[in-house]
Amino acid sequence: MSTESQSPDMRPSPDPQPSLWTRDFTLITLATILGAAGAIAGDFALSFFVFDETGSTLASALVIAIQLVPHILVPLAVSPIMDRLPRKAFLIAGDMACGIAYAALGVWLAFAGFSYVGYLAISLMLACLGAVDELAWTSIYPEVIPQSAEQKGYAVSGMLYTTLAIVMMPFAAVLLDTIGVPRLLMAQGALAIAAALIESLVHVEEHERERSEQEGFAQWLADITETVSWLKDERGMRGLFGYMAVSNGLYTGFSPILIAFFRTTPGLSAAMYAFYSVAEFVGRTIGSTIQYQVEIPRERRFGLCFLVYVVYDLMDACLLWLPYPLMLANRATVGFLGANSLVLRESAMQRYIPERMRSRVNAFSGIYIAAACCAFSLLVGALGEVLDYRVCVTLCGITGILASLFFVWHRRTDVRRVFETAE
């Protein structure tokens, strides 16, 4: 019987849409929840703890800058090795070591008290561990997302962090004044260790890496050279890397300014800062939920993301000039828009990057971002010592708009290709 003469009931049905919630995706999601919950509470408490102990935005910014240095150096050294060895081992070891280190920091603060120099040294070590862990997670996560479900997968990761922030930040604000920073850090360490144990159960299909006769430094240099050569031909990727670096750098730079503003402005408080942050995370959760439910056509993704970048930075520019209720609305809008652009950009970029060099390319992206964050945190922190806090944040917003025009719009043809050919 010919195919044309078959009845409709006899014709083969199309392949069903792959389920996102496989065993491995569920496990990596659970591990991410545990790790993120502890990190949100611990980082929130430490940000206020350092400012309370020093009373200086520049001192707070220096802590951030010190923590960012390893994110410049460590990925460059580790990523070629990570692209040739099983990445899962790096992820598990990174979370386990971070858990032990944060618990130890909590014990140290409980019994030895605060030392600014000592805290800088410990922050440097924790940042080294965190850089390895972050790079491993970024490189493994695309491998546990079923093919053709990338947008939904990154929408879930976006919803996880934002939903947890809604819960954990007000909770951390209460715990900051009740149980104190040391116990919060011990709890953060326990959650990170639990995350590592769950990650050990994830089955990741590690592709066979290309073997080479070179060894040691020669192989490392060849891998780095290959990555540089690939990026040299990818003007669109470099444009996205550049904007991401400036945008993240500005946000990191004015974070201590926001804390100082809420700590020193009459009528504001740490609890109000927590709810201010929650407003942004509520917006991000709604935006990620939409990304999970609605598939955005590839030809519209670039235009949507660029519009978000401009509006996002405009909202930053006017942020601190608004009364508190409008600040909440401002952050909710920024969170909603930012979640949409983040999911579309990350799902496109991670599938655009060749799997065999994903760790290395992500490492270069991380280096750009960390270097910008380090520079902007010191620059904006220093400006906070001499300028009105509101002026500092406005200048950051204007700089972000200029960066979006230079890195994204000026290279729109090349950047658009990343969004439209990622799948």
ChimeraX attribute file (.defattr): number of C-alpha atoms within 10 A of each C-alpha:
attribute: neighborCount
match mode: 1-to-1
recipient: residues
	/A:1	5
	/A:2	5
	/A:3	8
	/A:4	8
	/A:5	9
	/A:6	10
	/A:7	8
	/A:8	9
	/A:9	7
	/A:10	9
	/A:11	11
	/A:12	7
	/A:13	8
	/A:14	6
	/A:15	6
	/A:16	6
	/A:17	10
	/A:18	12
	/A:19	11
	/A:20	19
	/A:21	14
	/A:22	12
	/A:23	13
	/A:24	18
	/A:25	21
	/A:26	14
	/A:27	20
	/A:28	23
	/A:29	21
	/A:30	17
	/A:31	23
	/A:32	20
	/A:33	20
	/A:34	20
	/A:35	24
	/A:36	22
	/A:37	22
	/A:38	24
	/A:39	22
	/A:40	20
	/A:41	26
	/A:42	26
	/A:43	17
	/A:44	20
	/A:45	24
	/A:46	16
	/A:47	17
	/A:48	20
	/A:49	17
	/A:50	19
	/A:51	19
	/A:52	13
	/A:53	13
	/A:54	12
	/A:55	14
	/A:56	19
	/A:57	26
	/A:58	22
	/A:59	19
	/A:60	26
	/A:61	30
	/A:62	18
	/A:63	22
	/A:64	24
	/A:65	24
	/A:66	17
	/A:67	24
	/A:68	26
	/A:69	19
	/A:70	23
	/A:71	27
	/A:72	23
	/A:73	17
	/A:74	20
	/A:75	27
	/A:76	21
	/A:77	15
	/A:78	19
	/A:79	27
	/A:80	24
	/A:81	18
	/A:82	22
	/A:83	23
	/A:84	18
	/A:85	15
	/A:86	18
	/A:87	21
	/A:88	22
	/A:89	15
	/A:90	20
	/A:91	24
	/A:92	22
	/A:93	19
	/A:94	24
	/A:95	27
	/A:96	22
	/A:97	18
	/A:98	26
	/A:99	28
	/A:100	16
	/A:101	22
	/A:102	26
	/A:103	22
	/A:104	17
	/A:105	21
	/A:106	22
	/A:107	16
	/A:108	14
	/A:109	17
	/A:110	14
	/A:111	9
	/A:112	9
	/A:113	10
	/A:114	14
	/A:115	11
	/A:116	13
	/A:117	10
	/A:118	10
	/A:119	16
	/A:120	17
	/A:121	14
	/A:122	15
	/A:123	19
	/A:124	20
	/A:125	16
	/A:126	19
	/A:127	20
	/A:128	21
	/A:129	22
	/A:130	21
	/A:131	23
	/A:132	23
	/A:133	23
	/A:134	19
	/A:135	26
	/A:136	27
	/A:137	19
	/A:138	17
	/A:139	24
	/A:140	21
	/A:141	17
	/A:142	21
	/A:143	19
	/A:144	22
	/A:145	21
	/A:146	17
	/A:147	15
	/A:148	13
	/A:149	18
	/A:150	24
	/A:151	22
	/A:152	24
	/A:153	25
	/A:154	24
	/A:155	27
	/A:156	19
	/A:157	17
	/A:158	23
	/A:159	23
	/A:160	20
	/A:161	20
	/A:162	26
	/A:163	19
	/A:164	20
	/A:165	27
	/A:166	20
	/A:167	15
	/A:168	24
	/A:169	25
	/A:170	22
	/A:171	14
	/A:172	25
	/A:173	21
	/A:174	16
	/A:175	17
	/A:176	22
	/A:177	10
	/A:178	10
	/A:179	11
	/A:180	18
	/A:181	25
	/A:182	24
	/A:183	20
	/A:184	23
	/A:185	27
	/A:186	21
	/A:187	20
	/A:188	28
	/A:189	28
	/A:190	19
	/A:191	24
	/A:192	30
	/A:193	24
	/A:194	17
	/A:195	26
	/A:196	25
	/A:197	16
	/A:198	17
	/A:199	23
	/A:200	16
	/A:201	12
	/A:202	17
	/A:203	15
	/A:204	15
	/A:205	11
	/A:206	16
	/A:207	12
	/A:208	11
	/A:209	13
	/A:210	8
	/A:211	7
	/A:212	7
	/A:213	6
	/A:214	11
	/A:215	10
	/A:216	8
	/A:217	9
	/A:218	11
	/A:219	15
	/A:220	18
	/A:221	15
	/A:222	14
	/A:223	19
	/A:224	20
	/A:225	12
	/A:226	14
	/A:227	17
	/A:228	15
	/A:229	11
	/A:230	15
	/A:231	15
	/A:232	11
	/A:233	10
	/A:234	15
	/A:235	18
	/A:236	21
	/A:237	24
	/A:238	21
	/A:239	22
	/A:240	20
	/A:241	21
	/A:242	20
	/A:243	23
	/A:244	22
	/A:245	21
	/A:246	26
	/A:247	26
	/A:248	17
	/A:249	24
	/A:250	27
	/A:251	20
	/A:252	24
	/A:253	29
	/A:254	30
	/A:255	20
	/A:256	26
	/A:257	27
	/A:258	18
	/A:259	18
	/A:260	22
	/A:261	20
	/A:262	19
	/A:263	20
	/A:264	11
	/A:265	9
	/A:266	8
	/A:267	9
	/A:268	13
	/A:269	15
	/A:270	19
	/A:271	17
	/A:272	17
	/A:273	21
	/A:274	21
	/A:275	16
	/A:276	22
	/A:277	21
	/A:278	25
	/A:279	25
	/A:280	26
	/A:281	28
	/A:282	21
	/A:283	24
	/A:284	30
	/A:285	28
	/A:286	20
	/A:287	26
	/A:288	31
	/A:289	19
	/A:290	17
	/A:291	24
	/A:292	22
	/A:293	11
	/A:294	11
	/A:295	12
	/A:296	15
	/A:297	8
	/A:298	18
	/A:299	13
	/A:300	12
	/A:301	19
	/A:302	23
	/A:303	14
	/A:304	15
	/A:305	20
	/A:306	17
	/A:307	13
	/A:308	21
	/A:309	22
	/A:310	18
	/A:311	17
	/A:312	23
	/A:313	25
	/A:314	19
	/A:315	18
	/A:316	24
	/A:317	22
	/A:318	18
	/A:319	21
	/A:320	20
	/A:321	13
	/A:322	13
	/A:323	9
	/A:324	16
	/A:325	9
	/A:326	13
	/A:327	21
	/A:328	21
	/A:329	17
	/A:330	22
	/A:331	24
	/A:332	24
	/A:333	21
	/A:334	25
	/A:335	25
	/A:336	24
	/A:337	24
	/A:338	21
	/A:339	28
	/A:340	26
	/A:341	21
	/A:342	19
	/A:343	24
	/A:344	24
	/A:345	20
	/A:346	18
	/A:347	21
	/A:348	22
	/A:349	19
	/A:350	22
	/A:351	19
	/A:352	18
	/A:353	18
	/A:354	12
	/A:355	19
	/A:356	16
	/A:357	22
	/A:358	24
	/A:359	28
	/A:360	28
	/A:361	26
	/A:362	23
	/A:363	29
	/A:364	22
	/A:365	20
	/A:366	25
	/A:367	23
	/A:368	22
	/A:369	24
	/A:370	25
	/A:371	21
	/A:372	24
	/A:373	25
	/A:374	25
	/A:375	20
	/A:376	24
	/A:377	30
	/A:378	23
	/A:379	16
	/A:380	28
	/A:381	26
	/A:382	19
	/A:383	18
	/A:384	25
	/A:385	13
	/A:386	9
	/A:387	11
	/A:388	12
	/A:389	20
	/A:390	19
	/A:391	16
	/A:392	22
	/A:393	26
	/A:394	21
	/A:395	16
	/A:396	23
	/A:397	26
	/A:398	17
	/A:399	17
	/A:400	27
	/A:401	20
	/A:402	15
	/A:403	23
	/A:404	24
	/A:405	16
	/A:406	15
	/A:407	22
	/A:408	27
	/A:409	17
	/A:410	13
	/A:411	17
	/A:412	19
	/A:413	13
	/A:414	18
	/A:415	21
	/A:416	20
	/A:417	18
	/A:418	26
	/A:419	25
	/A:420	16
	/A:421	13
	/A:422	15
	/A:423	15
